[in-house]
Amino acid sequence: MSDFPISPLLLIGTGSSFLLSRLFYQLYQEKKEEIRKLKEIPNFRPDQHLLKIVKTSAHKRLHYVAVEGMVQAEGEPLASQFVPRCNGVIQQIVVEEQWRFWNSVTKTWNSRWMNRKETNNSVPFGLVSPGVYTSDVYVKVQKPLEASGSILETVYSRVKRVEEGLVDVVLLGISGEKPVARKESESLLRVGTTMTAFGEVVLEGGKVMRMQAPQDGRGFVLVPTDYRSFMDRHESSATMWMVSTALCGATGTTLLAGIIFGLIGKRDGRRE
């Protein structure tokens, strides 16, 4: 066995390449299926065309559609507490403290963030057609906090160190713990943000359209981007998995060819 021409690392590399190629191909197929289902969802803007379709639909309800529009507060928007002239319709303020603790076992200082305080505020808002800041036709977003999707933008974040005095040093020696920093951050769904909402649209009051969670259990999703960019992101992901499949497959094929040629060369050498 000492003259065996194939190294174990070469075999492992060949097998791993083909396994990864198969995994990436499966991920590619799953992403393509997801894209196919997304393309089946009707895509609208909050305009007269959508209003007409909702009015003529059964029970004045569209069970699952995508609506692309700009965020607009129905009344007075929420003003940022830290950034001037920055308004939103959903606001999240988080305050955290960083504490240091003395570990008597390892004889080291450890730190962690704790005492998290979170404040959430929101006002009713809807989606209007891009480029139209005031319109009688819009889609009201019902219970946006129940939707999935990362829609908040961090507009302020600051870490402030805690000044250490003589009293703090004494307390530290007694308790073995002390606060060292305080972090404040604010996130907003800003007015004017382009958003694509996936859900159920119903007509209320004969004119106002409402976007809400679908009754059939499908996802209620809010995405802070336009519909085309949302689809392009999925297409890019599918392309990435396809390229990864091809690269791993080519690598595995090259290594396998090297193994085969090595075996053939070894056999021919013995015959000679």
C-alpha positions in Angstrom: 0.0 0.0 0.0 3.0 2.3 0.3 3.0 2.9 -3.5 -0.7 3.8 -3.6 -0.8 6.8 -6.0 -3.7 8.7 -4.5 -3.4 10.7 -1.3 -6.3 10.7 1.2 -6.5 14.5 0.9 -7.2 14.3 -2.8 -10.0 11.8 -2.3 -11.5 13.9 0.5 -11.2 17.0 -1.7 -12.9 15.3 -4.7 -15.8 13.9 -2.6 -16.3 17.2 -0.8 -16.4 19.1 -4.1 -19.2 16.9 -5.4 -21.1 17.0 -2.1 -21.0 20.8 -2.1 -22.0 20.9 -5.7 -25.0 18.8 -4.9 -25.9 20.9 -1.9 -25.6 24.2 -3.8 -27.7 22.8 -6.7 -30.4 21.9 -4.2 -30.3 25.4 -2.8 -30.4 26.8 -6.3 -33.5 24.7 -7.1 -35.2 25.9 -3.9 -34.5 29.5 -4.7 -35.7 29.1 -8.3 -39.0 27.6 -6.9 -39.3 30.5 -4.5 -38.8 33.0 -7.3 -41.4 31.2 -9.4 -44.0 31.5 -6.6 -43.1 35.2 -6.1 -43.7 35.9 -9.7 -47.1 34.4 -9.5 -48.1 37.0 -6.9 -49.9 40.0 -8.6 -47.9 43.2 -8.2 -49.7 46.6 -7.9 -49.3 50.2 -7.0 -51.7 52.0 -4.7 -53.6 53.8 -7.5 -57.0 54.0 -9.3 -56.2 50.8 -11.2 -55.8 48.8 -8.0 -58.9 50.4 -6.5 -60.9 49.4 -9.5 -59.7 45.8 -9.4 -60.5 45.6 -5.6 -64.0 47.0 -6.2 -64.8 44.5 -8.9 -63.3 41.4 -7.1 -65.3 38.9 -5.2 -66.1 40.2 -1.7 -64.0 43.3 -2.5 -60.9 41.4 -1.5 -57.6 40.4 -3.1 -56.4 37.4 -1.2 -52.6 37.8 -1.8 -50.9 40.6 -3.7 -47.8 42.7 -3.6 -48.3 46.5 -3.3 -45.4 48.9 -3.9 -45.6 52.4 -2.6 -44.2 55.2 -0.4 -44.8 55.3 3.3 -47.0 58.2 4.3 -48.4 59.0 7.8 -52.2 59.3 7.9 -51.9 62.1 10.5 -49.0 63.7 12.3 -45.8 61.6 12.0 -43.5 60.7 14.8 -40.5 63.0 15.2 -37.1 61.6 15.9 -35.9 62.3 19.4 -32.3 62.6 18.3 -32.2 63.6 14.6 -33.7 67.0 13.5 -36.3 67.0 10.7 -36.4 63.2 10.7 -39.9 61.8 10.8 -41.3 58.3 10.8 -44.4 56.2 11.4 -42.8 53.4 13.5 -40.3 54.3 16.2 -38.1 52.1 18.4 -35.8 53.5 21.1 -33.5 51.1 22.9 -31.4 51.9 26.0 -28.8 49.3 27.2 -26.2 49.3 29.9 -22.8 47.5 29.7 -21.6 46.1 33.0 -18.3 44.6 34.0 -18.2 41.6 36.4 -15.2 40.1 38.2 -14.9 36.4 37.8 -13.2 35.0 40.9 -12.7 31.6 39.3 -10.9 32.8 36.1 -9.5 35.9 37.8 -10.7 38.0 34.8 -13.2 40.8 34.1 -16.2 39.9 32.0 -18.6 42.3 30.4 -22.1 42.0 29.0 -25.0 44.2 27.9 -28.0 44.2 30.1 -30.9 46.2 31.5 -32.4 46.6 28.0 -35.2 49.1 27.9 -37.2 49.3 24.6 -39.9 51.8 23.7 -42.0 51.3 20.6 -44.3 53.9 19.1 -46.3 53.9 15.9 -49.0 56.0 14.1 -51.4 54.8 11.3 -49.8 55.0 7.9 -50.4 53.9 4.3 -48.7 53.4 1.0 -49.2 56.0 -1.7 -48.0 55.8 -5.3 -44.3 56.8 -5.7 -43.9 60.5 -6.5 -47.3 61.3 -5.0 -47.1 62.6 -1.4 -50.8 63.5 -1.1 -53.5 61.3 -2.7 -57.1 60.2 -2.0 -56.1 56.7 -3.1 -53.8 54.8 -0.8 -53.4 51.4 0.9 -53.6 51.6 4.6 -51.3 49.2 6.4 -53.1 47.3 9.1 -51.0 46.2 12.2 -47.6 46.5 10.6 -45.8 45.3 13.8 -47.4 41.9 13.2 -45.7 41.6 9.8 -42.3 40.0 9.2 -39.4 41.7 7.6 -36.8 44.2 8.8 -38.3 47.6 8.1 -36.7 49.9 10.6 -33.7 52.0 9.8 -31.2 53.0 12.6 -31.0 56.8 12.5 -29.1 57.3 15.8 -26.7 55.2 17.9 -24.4 56.4 20.6 -22.3 54.7 23.3 -21.5 56.9 26.3 -18.8 55.8 28.7 -19.6 56.0 32.4 -17.2 58.2 34.3 -15.6 56.5 37.2 -15.3 58.3 40.6 -14.0 57.4 44.0 -17.3 56.0 45.1 -17.5 53.8 42.0 -14.0 52.3 42.9 -15.1 51.5 46.4 -18.4 49.9 45.2 -16.5 47.9 42.7 -14.2 46.5 45.4 -17.2 45.5 47.4 -19.6 44.1 44.8 -17.3 43.1 42.0 -19.5 44.7 39.4 -20.0 48.1 37.8 -21.6 49.8 34.8 -19.1 51.0 32.2 -21.2 52.2 29.3 -24.7 53.2 28.2 -25.9 52.8 24.7 -28.8 54.6 23.1 -30.2 53.9 19.7 -33.2 54.9 17.6 -34.7 53.2 14.6 -37.5 54.5 12.4 -39.7 53.5 9.5 -39.2 56.9 7.9 -41.8 58.8 6.0 -41.1 58.6 2.3 -39.5 55.1 2.5 -40.3 53.0 -0.6 -41.9 49.8 0.6 -43.3 46.6 -0.9 -46.1 44.9 1.2 -47.2 41.3 0.7 -50.6 40.5 2.0 -54.4 40.7 1.6 -56.0 43.9 0.4 -59.6 44.6 1.3 -61.9 47.6 0.6 -63.4 49.4 3.6 -65.8 52.3 3.4 -66.1 52.0 -0.4 -62.8 53.8 -1.1 -60.1 53.1 1.4 -58.0 50.0 0.7 -56.5 48.1 3.6 -53.4 45.8 3.6 -53.6 43.1 6.3 -52.4 39.6 7.2 -53.9 37.0 4.8 -56.6 34.8 6.2 -55.2 31.7 4.5 -52.1 31.7 6.6 -49.6 33.0 4.0 -47.0 35.5 5.1 -47.7 39.1 5.8 -44.4 40.7 4.8 -43.2 44.3 4.6 -40.0 44.9 2.7 -38.3 48.4 2.7 -37.5 48.4 -1.0 -39.2 48.6 -4.4 -40.6 45.4 -6.0 -38.0 45.3 -8.7 -35.1 45.5 -6.3 -36.7 42.8 -4.1 -36.9 40.4 -7.1 -33.4 41.3 -8.2 -32.0 40.4 -4.8 -33.7 36.9 -5.1 -32.4 36.5 -8.7 -28.9 37.4 -7.5 -29.1 34.8 -4.8 -30.2 32.1 -7.3 -27.3 33.1 -9.6 -24.8 32.8 -6.7 -26.0 29.2 -5.9 -25.8 28.3 -9.6 -22.2 29.6 -9.9 -21.2 27.9 -6.7 -22.7 24.6 -8.1 -20.7 25.0 -11.3 -17.4 25.9 -9.5 -17.6 23.0 -7.1 -18.7 20.6 -9.9 -15.8 21.7 -12.1 -13.3 21.4 -9.2 -14.6 17.9 -8.4 -14.4 16.8 -12.0 -10.9 18.2 -12.3 -9.7 16.3 -9.2 -11.4 13.1 -10.4 -9.8 13.4 -13.8 -6.4 13.8 -12.1 -7.1 10.6 -10.0 -8.0 8.6 -13.1 -5.0 9.8 -15.1 -2.8 9.0 -12.1 -4.1 5.5 -11.9 -3.8 4.9 -15.7 -0.2 6.3 -15.6 0.7 4.1 -12.7 -0.7 1.0 -14.4 1.1 1.7 -17.6 4.3 2.3 -15.7 4.0 -1.1 -14.1 3.4 -2.8 -17.5 6.6 -1.3 -18.9 
